[in-house]
Amino acid sequence: MHASPPFQMIVRHFGVWRVVGTMLVASAAAVVAVWALQAMERHAVWVVIASVLLALSSTPLLAHAWRLPAMTLRWDSEQWQLAASDAAGHEPPPSGCLVVAVDFGGWMLLHFKPDNATVLQRGTWLPVQRRGHEADWHALRCTVYCARPVSLPTVAPF
């Protein structure tokens, strides 16, 4: 069995991820607003608490969706590596396991878990979209689904 060829890609376009995150926050705010209009007379305290909780929970989601750094995703024929693109050269990028969590054809959500991760470390979620990465998209999909390290010799023993 032969290993997949090396592959490297800088993931820097996150438009779909930003739109979906913004839509989720906007729809949650709309639901709370409708509920607040109906419940304000009887449950004013709960309306205030729900509004504060929505603001506290949605702010980090929006900040994360809009501040994603460019990431370098690399398969070197043996292992996956993921690191921030601006961290190149400082230290070797961590290697680990890459799993496709969601695949919509033109958009994927990948989960990278470093090999040396502890039980409490959750890994890195990487949203990847075709738009902006058209030249690398097919190779990325092929590598993500076919990349396996070689465990046996690649030459026949005869």
C-alpha positions as CSV (number, residue, x, y, z in Angstrom):
1,M,0.0,0.0,0.0
2,H,1.4,3.4,-0.9
3,A,0.9,6.5,1.1
4,S,-0.9,9.6,-0.2
5,P,1.6,12.2,-1.6
6,P,2.6,15.2,0.5
7,F,0.1,18.0,0.6
8,Q,0.2,21.5,2.1
9,M,-2.4,24.2,2.1
10,I,-2.9,27.6,3.8
11,V,-6.5,27.9,4.9
12,R,-7.3,31.6,5.1
13,H,-10.8,32.1,3.7
14,F,-13.6,31.7,6.3
15,G,-16.6,33.5,4.8
16,V,-19.1,30.7,5.1
17,W,-18.1,30.1,8.7
18,R,-18.5,33.8,9.5
19,V,-21.9,34.0,7.9
20,V,-23.2,30.8,9.6
21,G,-22.0,32.0,13.0
22,T,-23.6,35.4,12.5
23,M,-26.8,33.9,11.4
24,L,-26.9,31.6,14.5
25,V,-26.4,34.5,16.8
26,A,-28.9,36.7,15.0
27,S,-31.6,33.9,15.1
28,A,-30.9,33.3,18.8
29,A,-31.3,37.0,19.4
30,A,-34.6,37.1,17.5
31,V,-36.0,34.2,19.5
32,V,-35.1,35.8,22.7
33,A,-36.5,39.1,21.5
34,V,-39.9,37.5,20.6
35,W,-40.0,35.7,23.9
36,A,-39.0,38.9,25.8
37,L,-41.9,40.8,24.1
38,Q,-44.4,38.2,25.2
39,A,-43.0,37.5,28.7
40,M,-41.9,41.0,29.8
41,E,-45.1,41.7,31.8
42,R,-45.0,38.5,33.9
43,H,-41.3,37.6,34.0
44,A,-39.2,40.7,33.7
45,V,-36.3,39.3,35.8
46,W,-36.1,36.2,33.5
47,V,-36.1,38.4,30.4
48,V,-33.1,40.4,31.8
49,I,-31.3,37.2,32.7
50,A,-31.9,35.6,29.3
51,S,-30.7,38.7,27.5
52,V,-27.5,38.9,29.6
53,L,-26.8,35.2,29.0
54,L,-27.4,35.6,25.3
55,A,-25.0,38.5,25.1
56,L,-22.3,36.7,27.2
57,S,-22.5,33.5,25.1
58,S,-22.8,35.1,21.7
59,T,-19.9,37.6,22.0
60,P,-17.2,34.9,22.1
61,L,-18.8,33.0,19.2
62,L,-18.8,36.1,17.0
63,A,-15.3,37.1,18.0
64,H,-14.0,33.6,17.2
65,A,-15.8,33.4,13.9
66,W,-14.4,36.8,12.8
67,R,-10.8,36.4,14.1
68,L,-9.7,33.1,12.8
69,P,-6.1,33.2,11.8
70,A,-4.7,31.7,8.6
71,M,-3.7,28.1,9.3
72,T,-1.2,25.9,7.5
73,L,-2.5,22.3,7.1
74,R,0.1,19.8,6.0
75,W,0.2,16.1,5.2
76,D,3.8,14.8,4.9
77,S,3.0,11.2,3.8
78,E,3.1,10.0,7.4
79,Q,1.2,12.5,9.6
80,W,-0.9,15.6,9.7
81,Q,0.4,18.9,11.0
82,L,-1.5,22.1,11.7
83,A,-0.1,25.4,12.8
84,A,-0.9,29.1,12.5
85,S,0.6,30.5,9.4
86,D,2.4,33.3,11.2
87,A,4.1,30.8,13.5
88,A,6.2,29.3,10.8
89,G,9.8,28.7,11.7
90,H,9.4,29.3,15.5
91,E,8.9,25.7,16.4
92,P,7.9,22.5,14.6
93,P,4.1,22.3,14.1
94,P,2.3,19.7,16.1
95,S,1.4,16.4,14.4
96,G,-1.8,14.6,15.0
97,C,-5.0,13.1,13.7
98,L,-7.3,14.9,11.3
99,V,-11.0,13.8,11.0
100,V,-13.8,15.2,8.8
101,A,-16.6,16.1,11.1
102,V,-18.9,17.7,8.5
103,D,-18.7,17.6,4.7
104,F,-21.2,19.6,2.5
105,G,-19.2,19.2,-0.7
106,G,-18.1,22.8,-0.9
107,W,-17.5,23.3,2.8
108,M,-15.9,21.0,5.4
109,L,-15.4,21.2,9.1
110,L,-12.2,19.4,10.1
111,H,-11.1,18.4,13.6
112,F,-7.4,18.2,14.3
113,K,-6.3,16.5,17.5
114,P,-2.6,16.7,18.3
115,D,-0.8,13.4,19.2
116,N,0.4,14.7,22.5
117,A,-3.0,16.1,23.6
118,T,-4.2,15.5,27.1
119,V,-7.7,14.3,28.0
120,L,-8.8,17.9,28.6
121,Q,-7.5,19.3,25.3
122,R,-10.2,19.4,22.6
123,G,-8.1,19.9,19.6
124,T,-8.7,22.5,16.8
125,W,-11.7,22.9,14.7
126,L,-10.9,24.1,11.2
127,P,-13.6,25.3,8.8
128,V,-12.5,25.0,5.2
129,Q,-14.5,26.2,2.2
130,R,-14.0,25.8,-1.6
131,R,-14.3,29.5,-2.3
132,G,-10.9,31.0,-2.2
133,H,-9.2,27.6,-2.2
134,E,-10.3,26.3,-5.6
135,A,-6.8,25.3,-6.8
136,D,-6.2,23.1,-3.7
137,W,-9.8,21.9,-3.1
138,H,-9.7,18.6,-5.0
139,A,-6.3,17.7,-3.6
140,L,-7.4,18.5,-0.1
141,R,-10.5,16.3,-0.3
142,C,-8.5,13.4,-1.8
143,T,-5.8,13.7,0.9
144,V,-8.2,14.1,3.8
145,Y,-10.1,11.0,2.8
146,C,-7.2,8.8,1.6
147,A,-4.2,9.9,3.8
148,R,-3.0,6.9,5.8
149,P,0.5,6.4,7.1
150,V,2.3,3.5,5.5
151,S,2.6,0.7,8.0
152,L,3.9,-2.1,5.8
153,P,6.8,-2.0,3.3
154,T,5.8,-0.6,-0.1
155,V,8.0,-3.1,-2.0
156,A,7.0,-6.7,-2.5
157,P,9.4,-9.1,-0.7
158,F,10.0,-11.3,-3.8
